[in-house]
Amino acid sequence: MLFAHDTEVALRGAAALVNTAATLPTDHDDLTTVDDLDAFVREWGWTGSRTGDRGELDAVRALRPRLRALWTVDTDEAVTIVNQLLAEAAALPQLVRHDEWSWHLHATPPEAPLATRMAVEAAMAMVDVIRADELDRLRVCAADDCEDVVVDLSRNRSKRYCDGTCGNRANVAAYRARRAGTA
């Protein structure tokens, strides 16, 4: 394990949130309704209070570009974004234990708005990434027709494609190109 379990979960969750946004004309937004947000929250195990309304959805949607930037900026800019996210939330890290989780860090109370909790969880995970000088593990999918973000937690830093079908498509295309060259 490269990072603490909660850091890895927060990084994957932040990437999943970023990837709900449409970034190319051929993409579609996966977070357009409160029901979409409810499903996302269930899938990623977010705890704490919820308003379950359009305002909450809009706040979470507005967070996506700020988090996406963390995948495309240099370390100094990432530090600025992380510090802004933490300061805006008046984050106060504390050890907590709940549900099936052992001791881990939270920096917002459970009654903080969902978007605030999401921003701070991502920022806290980025603190670990930056301190470990591992920002290069965050990248954009290598497929020409994809802009999804990737968290590379592999031992050999080899993950190039998102969790969608991009890696399979690239492998099939490379195989076909090799076969065409030998025929």
For each residue, the residues with C-beta under 8 A, 3 or more apart:
1: 4 5 8
2: 8 132 134 137 153
3: 7 8 11 125 128 129 132 134 153
4: 1 7 8 104 128
5: 1 8 9 104
6: 9 10 101 104 105 125
7: 3 4 10 11 124 125 128 129
8: 1 2 3 4 5 11 12 125 151 153
9: 5 6 12 13
10: 6 7 13 14 121 122 124 125
11: 3 7 8 14 15 122 125 126 129 138 151 153
12: 8 9 15 16 151
13: 9 10 16 17 44 118 121 122
14: 10 11 17 18 67 70 118 121 122 125
15: 11 12 18 19 71 148 149 150 151
16: 12 13 19 20 40 43 44
17: 13 14 20 31 40 44 60 63 64 67 118 122
18: 14 15 21 64 67 68 71 148 149
19: 15 16 30 148 149 162
20: 16 17 29 30 31 36 40 64
21: 18 27 29 30 31 61 64 65 68
22: 27 28 29
23: 27 68 147 148
24: 27 145 146 147
25:
26: 145
27: 21 22 23 24 147
28: 22
29: 20 21 22 32
30: 19 20 21 36 40
31: 17 20 21 36 37 40 57 60 61 64
32: 29 36
33: 36 37 57
34: 37 38 52 53 54 56 57
35: 38 39
36: 20 30 31 32 33 39 40 57
37: 31 33 34 40 41 56 57 60
38: 34 35 41 42 52
39: 35 36 42 43
40: 16 17 20 30 31 36 37 43 44
41: 37 38 44 46 50 114
42: 38 39 45
43: 16 39 40
44: 13 16 17 40 41
45: 42 99
46: 41 114 117 118
47: 98 99 110
48: 109 110 111 112 114 117
49: 110 111 112 114
50: 41 56 114
51: 55 56 113 114
52: 34 38 56
53: 34 56 57
54: 34 57 58
55: 51 58 59
56: 34 37 50 51 52 53 59 60 113 114 115
57: 31 33 34 36 37 53 54 60 61
58: 54 55 61 62
59: 55 56 62 63 113 114 115
60: 17 31 37 56 57 63 64 114 115 118
61: 21 31 57 58 64
62: 58 59 65 66 115
63: 17 59 60 66 67 115 118 119
64: 17 18 20 21 31 60 61 67 68
65: 21 62 68 69
66: 62 63 69 70 81 85 119
67: 14 17 18 63 64 70 119 122
68: 18 21 23 64 65 71 72 149
69: 65 66 72 73 77 81
70: 14 66 67 73 78 81 82 122 126 138
71: 15 18 68 138 139 140 149 150
72: 68 69 140
73: 69 70 77 78 81
74: 77 78 135
75: 78 79 130 133 135
76: 79 80
77: 69 73 74 80 81
78: 70 73 74 75 81 82 126 130 135
79: 75 76 82 83 130
80: 76 77 83 84
81: 66 69 70 73 77 78 84 85 123 126
82: 70 78 79 85 86 123 126 127 130
83: 79 80 86 87
84: 80 81 87 88
85: 66 81 82 88 89 91 119 120 122 123
86: 82 83 89 91 107 120 123 124
87: 83 84 90 91
88: 84 85 116 119
89: 85 86 107 108 112 116 119 120
90: 87
91: 85 86 87 107 108 120 123 124
92: 107 108
93: 105 106 107 124
94: 105 106 107
95: 103 104 105
96: 103 104 105 106
97: 101 102 103 104
98: 47 101
99: 45 47
100:
101: 6 97 98 104
102: 97
103: 95 96 97
104: 4 5 6 95 96 97 101
105: 6 93 94 95 96 124
106: 93 94 96 109 110 121
107: 86 89 91 92 93 94 120 121 123 124
108: 89 91 92 112 116 117 120
109: 48 106 112
110: 47 48 49 106 117
111: 48 49
112: 48 49 89 108 109 116 117 120
113: 51 56 59 116 117
114: 41 46 48 49 50 51 56 59 60 117 118
115: 56 59 60 62 63 118 119
116: 88 89 108 112 113 119 120
117: 46 48 108 110 112 113 114 120 121
118: 13 14 17 46 60 63 114 115 121 122
119: 63 66 67 85 88 89 115 116 122 123
120: 85 86 89 91 107 108 112 116 117 123 124
121: 10 13 14 106 107 117 118 124 125
122: 10 11 13 14 17 67 70 85 118 119 125 126
123: 81 82 85 86 91 107 119 120 126 127
124: 7 10 86 91 93 105 107 120 121 127 128
125: 3 6 7 8 10 11 14 121 122 128 129
126: 11 70 78 81 82 122 123 129 130
127: 82 123 124 130 131
128: 3 4 7 124 125 131 132
129: 3 7 11 125 126 132 134 135 137 138
130: 75 78 79 82 126 127 133 134 135
131: 127 128
132: 2 3 128 129
133: 75 130
134: 2 3 129 130 137
135: 74 75 78 129 130 138
136: 139 157
137: 2 129 134 151 152 153 157
138: 11 70 71 129 135 149 150 151 152
139: 71 136 142 149 150 152 160
140: 71 72 147 148 149 150
141: 146 147 148 149 150 160 161 162 164 166
142: 139 160 161 166 170
143: 146 161 162 166 167 169 170
144:
145: 24 26 166
146: 24 141 143 161 162 164 166
147: 23 24 27 140 141
148: 15 18 19 23 140 141 162 163 164 166
149: 15 18 19 68 71 138 139 140 141 162
150: 15 71 138 139 140 141 159 160 161 162 163
151: 8 11 12 15 137 138 159
152: 137 138 139 157 158 159
153: 2 3 8 11 137 159
154: 157 158 159
155:
156:
157: 136 137 152 154
158: 152 154
159: 150 151 152 153 154
160: 139 141 142 150 167
161: 141 142 143 146 150 164 166 167 170
162: 19 141 143 146 148 149 150 166 167
163: 148 150
164: 141 146 148 161
165: 168 169
166: 141 142 143 145 146 148 161 162 169 170
167: 143 160 161 162 170 171
168: 165 171 172
169: 143 165 166 172 173
170: 142 143 161 166 167 173 174
171: 167 168 174 175
172: 168 169 175 176
173: 169 170 176 177
174: 170 171 177 178
175: 171 172 178 179
176: 172 173 179 180
177: 173 174 180 181
178: 174 175 181 182
179: 175 176 182 183
180: 176 177 183
181: 177 178
182: 178 179
183: 179 180
